[in-house]
């Protein structure tokens, strides 16, 4: 299997570390970790979930496919006084230094990976759990992003790739720079349930563009029953589907669904 290709590198990793630091997922998944430790934040990125969990005394490790994201996570953890176990591994190559009672995989399935890699990732996470351990993993349902959902149609696919947009709002960073992102859809494959997206990140100092990067990401989309079957095939039992992130019964109005399964 080839290594996954993601856009979470360089300037994009810096953006995530600087500006993507909040969200309902932090407190929601914290409840799972509190119920069973040690825990792994699988696809921890720059530490959006992991560092707050460390701050309340939870025993949690982190892994990510991006070395840049792991470095941003390490910097944030150190600034808060922590030295967590962090390692660079895509989930389809997961081989952690210990076994876990809880694994959380928030917003990572299908990003920059093949379907075969995603299936292997589920098997690897199952193997990384202690007997009776629990995986909590989410998906954004394919119809949640209305603009992208429309592009599954033949008529809209003919319009791809989308044109490059103007830069949006520049956001100030602590180093005195200004940062901005812009994205566009390059292609959609309904048979593969995938889309290829492009993200551009830019950095200005004193209104002068000093850095610019462009990255592509293949995003594979999963329907709820499809993921349920994949989890069963990976060995998980007692699978529950919950509306995210409120533990309500799942409905078509939920943009995110959380799947909870256990290792026998």
C-alpha positions as CSV (number, residue, x, y, z in Angstrom):
1,X,0.0,0.0,0.0
2,X,1.2,3.5,-0.8
3,X,1.5,6.2,1.8
4,X,-1.6,8.4,2.1
5,X,-1.4,11.9,0.6
6,X,-2.8,14.7,2.7
7,X,-2.6,18.4,2.7
8,X,-1.7,18.7,6.4
9,X,1.8,19.9,5.9
10,X,3.9,23.1,6.0
11,X,1.7,26.3,6.0
12,X,-1.5,24.2,6.2
13,X,-0.2,22.5,9.4
14,X,0.7,25.9,10.8
15,X,-2.9,27.1,10.1
16,X,-4.4,24.2,11.8
17,X,-2.2,24.7,14.9
18,X,-2.9,28.5,15.0
19,X,-6.6,28.6,14.2
20,X,-8.3,25.2,14.5
21,X,-8.3,24.9,18.3
22,X,-11.9,24.6,19.4
23,X,-15.0,22.5,18.7
24,X,-17.7,20.4,20.4
25,X,-15.7,17.2,19.7
26,X,-13.2,18.0,22.4
27,X,-15.6,17.7,25.3
28,X,-17.7,15.0,23.6
29,X,-14.8,12.6,23.0
30,X,-13.3,13.4,26.4
31,X,-16.1,11.5,28.0
32,X,-15.0,8.3,26.1
33,X,-11.4,8.8,27.2
34,X,-12.4,9.4,30.8
35,X,-14.3,6.1,30.8
36,X,-11.3,4.1,29.8
37,X,-7.5,4.8,29.7
38,X,-4.9,4.7,28.4
39,X,-6.2,6.2,25.2
40,X,-5.0,7.0,21.7
41,X,-5.9,10.1,19.7
42,X,-5.7,8.5,16.2
43,X,-5.0,11.3,13.8
44,X,-4.3,13.8,16.5
45,X,-3.2,16.6,14.1
46,X,-1.9,19.6,16.0
47,X,-3.4,18.5,19.3
48,X,-6.8,20.1,19.1
49,X,-8.3,17.3,21.2
50,X,-5.2,15.8,22.8
51,X,-3.7,18.8,24.5
52,X,-6.9,19.8,26.4
53,X,-7.2,16.1,27.5
54,X,-3.7,16.2,28.9
55,X,-4.6,19.4,30.7
56,X,-7.2,17.6,32.7
57,X,-4.9,14.7,33.6
58,X,-5.9,12.1,31.0
59,X,-3.4,9.4,29.9
60,X,-3.4,9.8,26.1
61,X,-1.0,9.3,23.3
62,X,-1.2,10.7,19.8
63,X,-0.4,9.7,16.2
64,X,-0.7,11.3,12.8
65,X,0.4,10.6,9.2
66,X,1.9,14.1,9.1
67,X,5.3,14.8,10.7
68,X,4.5,18.5,10.5
69,X,1.3,18.1,12.5
70,X,3.0,15.9,15.1
71,X,5.6,18.6,15.5
72,X,3.0,21.3,16.0
73,X,1.2,19.1,18.5
74,X,4.5,18.5,20.4
75,X,5.1,22.3,20.5
76,X,1.7,23.0,21.9
77,X,1.9,20.2,24.5
78,X,5.3,21.4,25.6
79,X,4.1,25.0,25.9
80,X,1.4,23.6,28.3
81,X,4.0,21.6,30.3
82,X,3.5,18.2,28.8
83,X,5.6,15.6,27.0
84,X,3.1,13.1,25.6
85,X,4.0,10.0,23.5
86,X,3.5,11.1,19.9
87,X,4.5,9.2,16.8
88,X,4.2,9.6,13.0
89,X,2.2,6.8,11.5
90,X,-0.7,6.6,9.0
91,X,-3.5,4.6,10.5
92,X,-3.1,1.7,8.0
93,X,0.4,1.2,9.4
94,X,-0.6,1.7,13.1
95,X,1.8,-0.2,15.4
96,X,1.7,1.7,18.7
97,X,4.0,1.3,21.6
98,X,1.3,0.0,23.9
99,X,-2.4,-1.2,23.8
100,X,-5.3,1.1,24.6
101,X,-8.6,0.9,26.3
102,X,-10.0,3.7,24.1
103,X,-9.1,4.9,20.6
104,X,-10.7,8.1,19.3
105,X,-10.5,8.8,15.5
106,X,-12.1,12.2,14.9
107,X,-12.4,13.5,11.4
108,X,-9.7,11.3,9.8
109,X,-11.3,8.3,8.0
110,X,-11.1,8.6,4.3
111,X,-8.7,11.6,4.2
112,X,-5.8,11.0,1.9
113,X,-6.2,7.2,1.9
114,X,-7.4,4.4,-0.3
115,X,-10.4,2.2,0.6
116,X,-8.0,-0.6,1.2
117,X,-6.0,1.5,3.5
118,X,-9.1,2.5,5.4
119,X,-10.1,-1.1,5.9
120,X,-6.6,-1.9,7.1
121,X,-6.7,1.1,9.4
122,X,-9.9,-0.3,11.1
123,X,-8.2,-3.7,11.5
124,X,-5.1,-2.0,13.0
125,X,-7.1,0.0,15.5
126,X,-9.0,-3.1,16.5
127,X,-5.6,-4.9,17.1
128,X,-4.3,-1.9,19.1
129,X,-7.2,-2.2,21.6
130,X,-7.1,-4.2,24.8
131,X,-9.8,-6.9,25.0
132,X,-13.0,-5.1,25.7
133,X,-11.5,-1.8,24.5
134,X,-13.5,0.7,22.6
135,X,-13.2,2.6,19.3
136,X,-15.1,5.9,18.8
137,X,-14.8,7.0,15.2
138,X,-16.9,9.6,13.2
139,X,-17.7,10.4,9.6
140,X,-19.2,13.5,8.0
141,X,-22.1,12.1,6.0
142,X,-21.7,12.6,2.2
143,X,-24.8,14.8,1.9
144,X,-23.7,17.2,4.7
145,X,-21.7,19.4,2.3
146,X,-24.4,20.6,-0.1
147,X,-22.0,22.2,-2.6
148,X,-19.9,19.0,-2.8
149,X,-22.9,16.7,-2.9
150,X,-24.3,18.6,-5.9
151,X,-21.0,17.9,-7.7
152,X,-21.7,14.2,-7.8
153,X,-24.1,14.8,-10.6
154,X,-23.0,14.5,-14.3
155,X,-23.9,18.2,-15.0
156,X,-21.9,19.5,-12.1
157,X,-18.9,17.2,-12.7
158,X,-18.5,18.8,-16.1
159,X,-17.8,22.1,-14.4
160,X,-14.8,20.8,-12.6
161,X,-12.1,21.7,-11.7
162,X,-13.6,24.7,-10.0
163,X,-11.9,28.1,-10.7
164,X,-9.4,29.5,-8.3
165,X,-11.1,31.9,-5.9
166,X,-9.8,35.2,-4.5
167,X,-8.1,35.0,-1.1
168,X,-10.6,35.4,1.7
169,X,-10.0,37.0,5.1
170,X,-6.5,37.3,6.3
171,X,-6.1,36.2,9.9
172,X,-3.3,37.7,12.1
173,X,-0.8,35.2,13.6
174,X,1.3,35.7,16.7
175,X,4.5,36.1,14.6
176,X,3.1,39.3,13.1
177,X,2.2,37.6,9.8
178,X,-1.2,37.3,8.2
179,X,-2.5,33.9,7.0
180,X,-5.2,32.8,4.6
181,X,-6.6,29.6,3.0
182,X,-8.6,28.9,-0.1
183,X,-9.9,25.6,-1.4
184,X,-11.6,24.3,-4.5
185,X,-12.8,20.9,-5.9
186,X,-10.8,19.5,-8.7
187,X,-12.7,16.3,-9.4
188,X,-15.4,14.0,-8.1
189,X,-15.7,10.2,-8.7
190,X,-19.2,8.9,-7.7
191,X,-18.2,5.3,-8.3
192,X,-15.4,5.6,-5.8
193,X,-17.4,8.0,-3.6
194,X,-14.4,10.3,-3.6
195,X,-13.4,13.9,-4.4
196,X,-10.0,15.5,-5.0
197,X,-9.7,18.8,-3.3
198,X,-7.0,21.5,-3.5
199,X,-6.0,23.8,-0.7
200,X,-3.7,26.8,-0.9
201,X,-2.2,28.5,2.1
202,X,-0.5,31.9,2.1
203,X,1.5,34.0,4.5
204,X,2.0,37.8,4.3
205,X,4.4,40.0,6.3
206,X,3.8,43.7,6.1
207,X,1.4,43.1,3.3
208,X,4.1,41.3,1.2
209,X,3.4,37.7,0.2
210,X,6.3,35.7,1.7
211,X,5.1,32.1,1.4
212,X,2.6,30.2,-0.6
213,X,1.8,26.4,-0.8
214,X,-0.7,24.3,-2.6
215,X,-1.6,20.7,-1.6
216,X,-4.1,18.1,-2.9
217,X,-6.2,15.7,-0.8
218,X,-8.3,12.8,-1.9
219,X,-11.3,12.5,0.3
220,X,-13.3,9.2,0.3
221,X,-16.8,9.4,1.6
222,X,-18.7,6.7,3.5
223,X,-22.4,6.1,4.0
224,X,-23.5,5.0,7.5
225,X,-24.4,1.3,6.7
226,X,-21.2,1.0,4.7
227,X,-19.0,2.0,7.7
228,X,-21.1,-0.2,10.0
229,X,-20.3,-3.3,7.8
230,X,-16.6,-2.3,7.6
231,X,-16.4,-2.1,11.4
232,X,-18.0,-5.5,11.7
233,X,-15.6,-7.0,9.2
234,X,-12.6,-5.5,11.1
235,X,-13.8,-7.4,14.2
236,X,-15.7,-4.8,16.2
237,X,-18.8,-5.9,18.2
238,X,-21.7,-4.2,19.7
239,X,-21.5,-1.3,17.2
240,X,-23.7,1.8,18.0
241,X,-24.3,4.8,15.8
242,X,-24.9,8.1,17.5
243,X,-25.8,11.6,16.2
244,X,-22.7,13.8,16.6
245,X,-21.8,15.2,19.0
246,X,-24.8,14.9,21.3
247,X,-25.4,11.1,21.7
248,X,-28.8,11.5,20.2
249,X,-30.2,8.8,17.9
250,X,-28.9,9.3,14.4
251,X,-31.1,11.2,11.9
252,X,-30.7,12.5,8.4
253,X,-30.3,16.0,9.9
254,X,-27.0,15.1,11.6
255,X,-23.9,16.2,9.6
256,X,-21.7,13.9,11.6
257,X,-22.3,10.4,13.0
258,X,-20.2,8.7,15.7
259,X,-19.7,4.9,15.6
260,X,-18.8,3.1,18.8
261,X,-17.5,-0.4,18.7
262,X,-15.6,-2.8,21.0
263,X,-13.0,-5.4,20.7
264,X,-14.3,-8.7,21.9
